[in-house]
Amino acid sequence: MKHSLANNLILLAVISTLVMSATAASAQQRTRHHLIDGNMVPGAAADHYRLGNPALRGHVQPVRLITPKGTNIEVGTGNSFIQTNASKASVAMQIGPVYRFKLTNVPRYEGQALYPSIELLNRLNPPQGLENEFPVEVVLTQEDVVDAMRGSLVTKVIYLENPETALPQRHMADQQPSIDIGGARDPLREAERLGRPMAILRIGSRIPLATDEVNLFNFNAPQAAQLPDPTPDPAK
């Protein structure tokens, strides 16, 4: 059972897009008539999924954020950030709230900070008692960092591929297959077409202002409890 589930998790993939300007984003939104899309305000898509599946309400799903080596991840909680002193962090997140993270010591941008957010849309179904060994992995690449630092809004939708239609391919540890669709198509709709959307990562160059309330900047999300990293499978 465990081996079968691990094979399914290899099928976690990413649809990514970046918006170069607010004008392009608003023009794109005016042409859509879907109930949900990737440009909705953070949290709206997760609310839609929870309304359609009441079993998701209150569910806590392990999530593992992976960033470029050397980066320091801090986890937003209430009016502060908790340091992890690591470039990978496993946390327990509820489906629905939007969670904020802070990245410092990013390679090539050591003196600056980035504040990505993660919105969890769905859950995995591991064997009981093994939930922490099968997190939803969210990978932030150096290319994503560069795009954000240059002023683009990067949106990545992590989805569980349909095993009946997924292309067989291998990838290195801490990497995810990724499809870049540019800014003309909706990443959430594309993820739904290819599989089951699991999470949305958004990252841009915005930093909190001195006048911002930290709780609001952190979306008033509940605390994301840190988890131990899943134990690697020696058979792989």
C-alpha positions in Angstrom: 0.0 0.0 0.0 2.8 2.4 0.9 4.7 1.7 -2.3 1.6 2.3 -4.4 0.9 5.7 -2.8 4.5 6.8 -3.2 4.2 6.1 -6.9 1.1 8.3 -7.1 3.0 11.2 -5.4 5.6 11.1 -8.1 2.8 12.4 -10.3 2.6 15.7 -8.5 3.3 18.3 -11.2 3.1 22.1 -11.7 1.3 24.5 -14.0 3.0 27.8 -13.8 2.4 31.3 -15.2 3.6 34.8 -14.6 1.9 38.1 -15.1 4.1 40.9 -16.2 1.7 43.7 -15.4 -1.6 44.4 -13.7 -3.1 45.5 -17.0 -2.5 42.1 -18.6 -4.0 40.4 -15.6 -7.2 42.5 -15.6 -7.7 42.1 -19.4 -7.3 38.3 -18.9 -9.9 38.3 -16.1 -12.5 40.2 -18.2 -12.6 37.4 -20.8 -13.4 34.6 -18.3 -16.8 33.3 -17.2 -15.7 30.4 -15.0 -16.8 29.9 -11.4 -13.1 29.8 -10.3 -9.8 30.7 -11.9 -6.2 31.3 -10.9 -6.6 35.1 -10.7 -9.2 35.1 -7.9 -8.3 36.7 -4.6 -6.2 34.4 -2.4 -8.5 32.0 -0.5 -11.5 32.1 -2.9 -10.6 29.0 -4.9 -10.0 27.0 -1.7 -13.4 28.1 -0.4 -15.0 26.9 -3.7 -13.4 23.5 -3.3 -14.5 23.2 0.4 -18.1 24.1 -0.5 -18.1 21.3 -3.0 -16.6 18.8 -0.6 -17.5 19.3 3.1 -15.1 16.6 4.1 -12.2 19.1 3.4 -13.4 21.5 6.1 -11.0 21.5 9.0 -8.7 18.8 7.4 -5.0 19.3 8.1 -2.7 18.3 5.3 1.1 18.1 5.5 2.8 20.4 3.0 6.6 20.6 2.2 8.0 23.8 0.8 11.3 23.4 -1.0 13.3 26.4 -2.0 16.8 27.0 -3.6 19.6 25.6 -1.5 20.9 28.1 1.0 17.6 29.9 1.4 16.1 30.4 4.9 12.4 29.8 5.2 10.4 31.5 7.9 6.8 30.5 8.6 4.2 33.2 9.1 2.1 32.9 12.2 -0.2 35.6 13.5 1.9 38.8 13.8 5.3 37.3 13.3 7.5 34.8 11.4 9.1 31.7 12.9 12.6 30.8 11.6 13.3 27.3 10.4 17.0 27.8 9.5 16.5 25.5 6.5 15.7 25.7 2.8 13.0 23.0 3.2 10.1 23.2 5.6 7.3 20.7 6.3 4.2 22.2 7.9 0.7 21.2 8.7 -1.8 23.4 6.9 -5.6 23.6 6.8 -7.5 23.5 3.5 -8.8 27.0 2.9 -6.7 29.5 4.8 -3.8 31.2 2.9 -0.4 30.9 4.6 2.4 33.4 4.2 6.1 32.5 4.3 9.2 34.6 4.3 12.4 33.7 2.4 15.7 35.3 3.3 19.3 34.6 2.2 18.1 33.6 -1.2 21.0 32.9 -3.6 22.0 36.0 -5.6 19.5 38.1 -3.5 21.0 37.6 0.0 20.1 41.1 1.2 16.5 40.9 0.2 13.3 39.0 1.3 10.4 37.4 -0.6 7.0 36.6 0.8 5.3 33.7 -1.1 1.9 32.4 -0.1 0.4 28.9 -0.3 -3.3 28.2 -0.6 -4.1 24.5 -0.1 -7.0 23.3 -2.2 -7.2 19.5 -1.6 -5.9 16.6 0.4 -4.0 13.4 -0.2 -5.3 10.1 1.1 -2.3 8.2 2.6 -2.6 5.1 4.9 -3.7 6.0 8.4 -0.8 7.0 10.6 1.5 7.8 7.6 0.2 11.2 6.8 3.4 13.1 7.5 5.4 10.8 5.2 3.3 12.0 2.2 3.2 15.8 2.1 2.1 17.9 -0.8 5.4 19.2 -2.1 5.6 22.8 -3.4 8.9 23.5 -5.1 10.1 27.1 -5.6 12.9 27.3 -8.1 15.7 29.8 -8.6 14.0 30.9 -11.9 10.8 31.6 -9.9 12.8 33.8 -7.6 14.4 35.7 -10.4 11.1 36.4 -12.1 9.6 37.6 -8.8 12.6 39.9 -8.1 12.2 41.4 -11.6 8.6 42.4 -10.7 6.5 39.5 -12.1 3.8 37.7 -10.2 4.5 34.0 -10.5 1.5 31.6 -9.9 2.1 27.9 -9.6 -0.7 25.4 -9.3 0.5 22.0 -8.0 -1.8 19.2 -9.2 -2.0 15.4 -8.9 -1.7 14.0 -12.4 -4.2 11.5 -13.7 -2.3 8.3 -13.7 -4.2 7.1 -16.8 -3.0 10.1 -18.9 0.3 11.2 -17.3 3.4 10.9 -19.3 6.0 8.6 -17.7 9.0 10.6 -16.7 11.7 10.7 -14.0 12.8 13.7 -12.1 15.5 14.5 -9.6 14.7 14.7 -5.9 13.3 18.1 -4.8 12.1 18.8 -8.4 8.7 18.7 -10.0 7.6 18.4 -13.6 6.5 21.8 -14.7 4.5 23.3 -17.6 4.9 27.0 -18.2 1.7 28.3 -19.9 2.6 32.0 -19.9 0.1 34.7 -18.9 -2.6 34.1 -21.5 -4.1 30.9 -20.0 -5.5 30.2 -16.6 -3.2 27.8 -14.6 -6.0 26.5 -12.3 -8.2 25.6 -15.3 -5.2 23.8 -16.9 -4.5 21.9 -13.7 -8.1 20.8 -13.5 -7.9 19.5 -17.1 -4.8 17.5 -16.4 -5.6 16.2 -12.9 -6.6 17.3 -9.4 -5.4 20.7 -8.2 -3.7 20.5 -4.8 -2.3 23.9 -4.0 -1.6 27.4 -5.4 1.7 29.1 -4.8 1.9 32.8 -5.5 5.1 34.9 -5.3 5.9 38.4 -6.3 8.2 41.2 -5.3 5.8 42.9 -2.8 7.1 43.3 0.7 5.2 44.5 3.8 5.1 48.2 4.4 5.7 49.8 7.8 2.0 50.7 7.8 0.8 47.1 7.1 -0.8 45.1 9.9 1.2 41.9 10.1 -1.9 39.8 10.8 -3.6 41.0 7.6 -0.4 40.6 5.6 -0.3 37.0 6.9 -4.0 36.6 5.9 -5.0 36.0 9.5 -4.2 32.3 8.9 -4.0 29.9 11.8 -0.6 28.8 12.9 1.1 26.3 10.5 2.7 23.7 12.8 6.1 22.6 11.8 6.5 18.9 11.1 9.6 16.7 10.8 10.8 16.1 7.3 9.4 12.8 5.9 11.9 9.9 6.1 13.3 9.1 2.7 12.4 5.7 1.4 15.7 3.6 1.2 14.3 1.6 -1.7 14.3 4.6 -4.0 
